[in-house]
Every structure is written in C-alpha cells, then in structure tokens.
Amino acid sequence: MTRAHSRGGEQPCQDCLVGFGADKIREDFPILWTKVHGKPLVYLDNAATTQKPQVVLDALTRYYTEENSNVHRGVHFLSQVATQAYESSRTRVRQFLNAAHDREIIFTRGTTEGINLVAQSYGRTHLRAGDEVIISAMEHHSNIVPWQMVCEEKRAHLKVIPINDAGELLLDEYERLLSDRTRLVSVVQVSNALGTVNPVSDIIGLAHSRGIPVLVDGAQAIPHLPVDVRALDCDFYAFSGHKLFGPTGIGVLYGKAARLEQMPPWQGGGDMILSVTFERTLYNSLPYKFEAGTPDMAGAVGLGATVDWLERLDWAAVHAHEQDLLEYGTRRLQEIPGLRLVGTAPEKAGVLSFVLDGVHPHDVGTILDREGIAVRAGHHCAQPVMKRFGVPATVRASLALYNTRGEIDALVAGLHRVREMFR
Amino acid sequence: MSDLQDLYQEVILDHGRNPRNFRRIDRPTAEAEGLNPLCGDHFHVYLKLDGERIADVSFEGAGCAISKASASLMTSSLKGKTLAEARETFERFHKMVVEGDREQAKSLGKLAVLKGVCDFPTRVKCASLVWHTLQSALKGETQTTTE
C-alpha cells in the first residue's frame, strides 16, 4: 500500500517496496552510518529535523551540476530545464497532498513562512478591531507569534483552546470559543512538544459550520501521517521539507484556490508580477503571486525527489513500525525510576517527551550526547506548553521511520547512566 | 566518559543539588535577571554592596546542574571581595571557561572545578549566564540574555 493508496482508491505502483524494514531503509541514509564521540549515531531529534536519503542528496547535486538556471525567465535551454524541474516538483507535491490544482501549492522557506504568509496576507485584510483568531495551547511559537503580531496591529484578540493533563485539546472549550468574531482557526496537527495527534477533521468541521477558515500546521504530522488536504477540507496547510527527509530552506503552503485568489501578495519583487510601471503593478496569478524573488529551486527539486522516495514506501508497514517504536519506547521509558512522560494522549505520533527527577534536561542531553545519542533538551519552541506542564524544559526523543528498537534500548541504557552520575 | 566525569565532578553535582546562597536579598543594592532563551535557564542575581566591597551576593532561579553550580560557586567566591577583585575573577573565569585557558584554574580556587566546561561548547553559556547577569546588575541593567 502506498501513501497515496492509503488515502484514496488508487492502485499501488508497480515498483513499490513491499513490506518495510527499518534496517533496510537505514541504508538509504549515509549520515546514519556515522559515529559521534566514537559511538554509532543514535539520531532521536527528528522533530527538529530529519536526515536525508541518498536519492535526495543526489537530486540536489544533479540539479546544481546539470540543470541550474533561473526559473520562469530565460528562453535558453537550461532555464527551461530548471523551470520544468521546479514545476514538476510542484505537481508531485500537489499529488502527494491530493490537492486539486498545482496553483494551490506555494513554495515557501518552511512552515514558519507559510503561517506568516497567511497571517500577513489573509490576516491583515480580514481582521478588524475586536475580531478573534483561535489557536491552541500546544502551538509551536511559529503558530503563536505571527498571530500575535497581526492581532496587535489590528487590535484583534488571540483565543487559546486549552488542553488537559494528558496533552489533549478540550474540544468543548474550543466550541465555546468559536464566535461570530472568529475570523480564523490555526491549529497544529501533531504537537512537536507532546506528540499529540489532534482531531483536525473535527476542528475544521466545527469551524466550517460557522463559515470560519482553518489553517493546519502540519510540520510534525506530515512525516508520520498520510495527509489528504481535500479529505481534511482545510483551507490552508503548511509544512517544511526538512522535517520530511527533504532539504532545508524549502516548504509548502497549500491553500484552497478560492481563498488564495482573494488574498493580496505579502512580498513584492520579481516573478510575482505581470507588469510593473512606476504608477501601477499588475500581480501575477497563483501560485507566483506568492513567490516573490528567485525561489529555492534546488530545494524544490530536492523536495520533489523526497516525495518520489516517500511514495515508494509501504506506508501501512511504516505506520505499524512507528507505532511499535512509540509503544515500545513509552513502555521502556516508564520502567526508569523518576521518569515522567510529558504528553500522554492516546493518539500520539513520533514524540517521547519526558523529565527525569533531579536532573535537568540539559544535563541529560549532554550525557546522552557522549553516548552518541542525539535528543533535544529544552522548551522546543513551545514555552506555553512547558508552563502548562509546570516544567522549564523537557528531554525530547523524537522518532522517524528509520529508528529501531535497538536505538530505544540505547536511549534507555543512556538514561540509566545519567541516573548513576546524578545518584 | 573521562571528560564527562571532568564536567560532572562531585563538587559540581553537590552545588547543583544544594546550591549555596540560594535566596533573595531584601533591599539589594543591585539586581538583575538572566535568561538563556535557548534552554529556558532563568536566574535572578541579588547584590548588596558596602562601599566597594560585596557584602552579600545571592541568586534564585532554575537551570541545569552546570548553571546552578556556577551560580552557587560564584556567589560563594565573590562574597567579601571588592568590585575590582570581582571583575578580575570574572575575567579569569571567562578565560578559563570560554577561551579554554586551563592555567587560570590555579588562581580561581573552588571555581576551578568548572574548567571542564570548555570541552563542551554547547554548555559554556550555562556556566557563564549567571556571571553575565551579575555584570548586568553592576552596570545597572535589569536584564541579560545569553544571546
């Protein structure tokens, strides 16, 4: 079953990999063969960024060695090759998300830029004094600050859906927050700090029943879950390439064409215009209206290669493997005395966030690092979440499809070492 | 593991667990807040001066073992010193921890236990945060960050 197949009724492709083995897939990732401090790298910081398979690295090299030129500009051969490569990546991303039209796929620098685009373009034209924007208590700073900025400018209000002690959204509270002043709902699909998978379909349904558009921050969801923007019916969906095994510096904002058509550009420059005089500028059509300046062409081509690579995986097997890792990791971590998991929602993906009695996460991170284990220690750009759970920081082990039970065992052994040192 | 044991010496773990001078000072001569936005370490330093001499210095807050131990050791070592002596101690400490000049350890007394930090570039800010906070207090600034 391919990722596309799991979303719709399409036939699986002929050369799809049958079954899935993390050991096999690791061979595609050269960095996973390296050592850190003399120990085999155990990379458990995938929510920060994922590693890249060789095919993506090859695509970047090929682009720069054989295809590089500026897109949408030249009549010469290379410009056509580059434009074709860039636009073909857009088509592949559109298929990957099951969006209706290529022009609904806007290349950005990442999730942050996608959210800022909507805040600056949609937010600034639709928000009036006293209006409201709804986010949740488990947002990354990138889905808080852009809204604070536009709300402050427009004297609008930011409303926050609260969460319970397990790290689940309180949907009843959300329903109560929806009002005739609500202009937009912007929520995260999978929390980077807690791992909670939010019921975004329900959230979208409730907002739409009142005619309110919804943006979904998909940064942490897309490496773990099949995403079908038409089935979700979200108005906007933002994600980053680098958290999806793709290059850094490239991301995608999906927007329904009808919404995007109504929105003004947010950055001016080349490529986003039809004609410019000093008196008047005519803007280009979608998606170019939102892609001012020379884009990250190599990044887009790399993202196209990433999507091709992802489509060949057996996603039912990947999902089963990831769930097994999460369950195994949860069980093994809970065996460690003094360890408390932060984020215990029944529906989770990819994140094991925890604190260890008497040891600050930063110290845990340093000791694990010397064992070759990469975890994140800190507030994960989600300070309100840390405050909600009464901790200054957590240790976060975040999983990807190439992680193994053996790596969870290495993490557990490392944590026992931490406990010995801080005894 | 040897450099790890160098970093987490018993003295450091002890000061991290039972920090000295971990309290506020009423009506301090100067005070400042120190924040490391990267990891969320957050300290408040209080200072009571008697002319040019540090009559009392203390801190409150939350952070890792290294930052807490550094604060505990700093306050212990600076109490009773003149401001000029305190500045010189800070310069030596900075050379030891940031620049990796281990020779400085010889004249730094108990602070020498933090010399292993220079081998952990990601942790240098932990050790120096509270010192920068103290400097801010002396300069009359109320806030400092490691960024």
Boltz contact constraints between the chains, C-beta under 6 A:
constraints:
  - contact:
      token1: [A, 360]
      token2: [B, 64]
      max_distance: 6.0
  - contact:
      token1: [A, 362]
      token2: [B, 39]
      max_distance: 6.0
  - contact:
      token1: [A, 362]
      token2: [B, 64]
      max_distance: 6.0
  - contact:
      token1: [A, 363]
      token2: [B, 64]
      max_distance: 6.0
  - contact:
      token1: [A, 363]
      token2: [B, 65]
      max_distance: 6.0
  - contact:
      token1: [A, 370]
      token2: [B, 4]
      max_distance: 6.0
  - contact:
      token1: [A, 378]
      token2: [B, 39]
      max_distance: 6.0
  - contact:
      token1: [A, 379]
      token2: [B, 40]
      max_distance: 6.0
  - contact:
      token1: [A, 392]
      token2: [B, 40]
      max_distance: 6.0
  - contact:
      token1: [A, 392]
      token2: [B, 62]
      max_distance: 6.0
  - contact:
      token1: [A, 393]
      token2: [B, 39]
      max_distance: 6.0
  - contact:
      token1: [A, 393]
      token2: [B, 40]
      max_distance: 6.0
  - contact:
      token1: [A, 421]
      token2: [B, 8]
      max_distance: 6.0
